[in-house]
């Protein structure tokens, strides 16, 4: 039985819950030098707080994904937001780097508990049109990484770094109060799974048709993180743009991701997620090859941006529709499926930095080749997906 489409206000609430993660990641970036001075440590240790956050966020998703399927999504979201508030307040009061790293780990774990439930709720509400719901939420949520550094800079202008985490706590408190009133529970106690971590993950990984889709989502994230890792070198060091221009160019890519999700929300109900995924893949392949060509010829910044911006939009289109198809395949294990997607996504992203470090960054070619390798891996995964679909069709006929 289909459920009524959620109101725009509920979509905003879903996006606001997911946005706790990019806000927690990006808001404090401008404060890193001040943090190092205040905590009497070096910048390297402060930078490690970002890696610790990502690592514990991925670990939390592995833990809380099956838990969401067993205890319900609404209670887990409320507990996660409460933990996020507590961790943020503790961060605002810490006076040592050791406790700062500890509370960042707690903040990441709590944030993962709150965010891992949202795709499952969207899947239950939108069902076969999950990609449309995911596009609406992603399109709104993208405002967080676009605005977070500016918000952090404004808070620093008005006060110290401590207030950044107070602001995060207040934000999460507002979302907690709204969630307590409006966040729906989409599975009753009778519909919940018995808690079985290994069994839940076995169900997800044993699904042959979902495996290529999981790989597609992972490799799309790999290419995306290659961009995030290399973009300071590409724009600032190689092309010599200033900080203001860098912000504009970075914002352009975020806007392209928003545009891709808007287009997907308009077309996916009519064309279907498989066709939108195919369109995103073909576009990504064209622009990834174009980026390698532009980098090989060492062309100007204009041509590089002309390739990167639509490539990022294409990767967004791929990821949204692949994730939606994965969630549709697991109506009773959507929390576990979300955990698998999220963990592999961050794991693949973590490989981008070390791989880029293998080549001397004398030009943009290593970065372009790595982005292309991710798209080629998506191509291979699509081939296996088509083979499975052909075999399944033959068995049914």
Buried (B, 14 or more C-beta within 10 A) or exposed (E): EEEEBBEEEBBBBBBBBBBBBBBBBBBBBBBBEBBBEBBEBEEEBBBBBBEBBBBBBBBBBBBBBBBBBBBBBBBBBBBBBBBBBBBBBBBBEBEEBEBBBBBBBBBBBBBBBBBBBBBBBBBBBBBEBBBBBBBBBBBBBBBBBBBBBBBBBBBBEEEEBBBBBBBBBBBBBEBBEBBEEEBBBBBEEEEBBEEBBEEBBEBBEEBEEBBBBBBBBBBBBBBBBBBBBBBEBBBBEBBEBEEEBBBEBBBBBBBBBBBBBBBBBEBBBEEBBBEBBBBBBEBBBBBBBBBBEBBEEEBEBEBBBBBBBBBBBBBBBBBBBBBBBBBBBBBBBBBBBBBBBBBBBBBBBBBBBEBBEEEEBEBBBBBBBBBBBBBBBBBEBBEBBEEBEEEEEEEEE
